[in-house]
Amino acid sequence: MSEIFIRRYYQEENIMYYIHFIGEEAVRQLEIHTGKRLRYTTEHPYDDDGGLYDQRLLRHRMAGRLIHNPRGIRNRVE
């Protein structure tokens, strides 16, 4: 299985996300907010502030690209 790491900044919420996928499943996630960091793993997927990304990583068949699609936003990973 392939490992994929995605970094995404959401300006409107001022949050930086780092998500580690193995295959199509997220296994680790780090969220950096102003003043705090949240970590989620498959062993500890949730807390009061949020949880591990629960969507699959999609493979775009036409272009052969990986697309990460949280909240309807598309990112290309090369």
N, C-alpha and C positions, 0 to 999 in steps of 0.2 A: 504494500500500500504506500502511496506517496504521502509525503508530509508537505503541507502548505501553510505559510504564515502570511497573515493579512494585517495590515495596519491601516486604520481609517480614522480620520478626524472629522467630527461633526461640529462645524463652526457655530451653528445656531444653539447648540447645547453646551459648547465648550468641553467636549469629551473626546479623548483619544482612546481608541480601541485597538488592542492587539489580540488576534485570535489565531490559535494553532489548530489546524485540522489534520487528522490522519484519515486518509481516504476522503469521504464526504462528510465525516462527523467532526464537530468541534470537540476538542479534548481539553483545551486550556484557554482562558480568556483573562486579559487584564484591562481594566477600565481606569483611566486616569482623569479624574475630575479636579476642579480647582480645590486644592486642599486635602484630597483623599484619593486612595487607590483601592480598587476592589479586585479581588482575584477569585476566579471560579475554575474548578476542574471537574472531571467526571466523578471524583470522589466527594467533592463538595460543590455541587452544581448550583445551589441557591442560598441566599440569605435575605434579610429584610429589604435590602436595597436593589436586588435584581437577581440575575441568574445567567448561567452559561448559555451561549447562543444555541438555539434549538432547531435551526433550519439547516438543511443540507446545502453543501457547496454544489452549485450547478455547473455542468460543463456545457458550454455553448457549442453545439455540433457543427454549425456552419463555419465558424472561424477557428474552432479548436482552442478557444480561450476559456479560462476559468472566470466565472462571474460570481461575485459575492453580492447578495441582494437583501441586506437588512433594510427594513422600512421603505422598500421600493427604490433604493439608490443602487446604481450599478457601478461596480469597480472592475477594472481589468487587471488581472495579475499575470505578469509575464515572467 
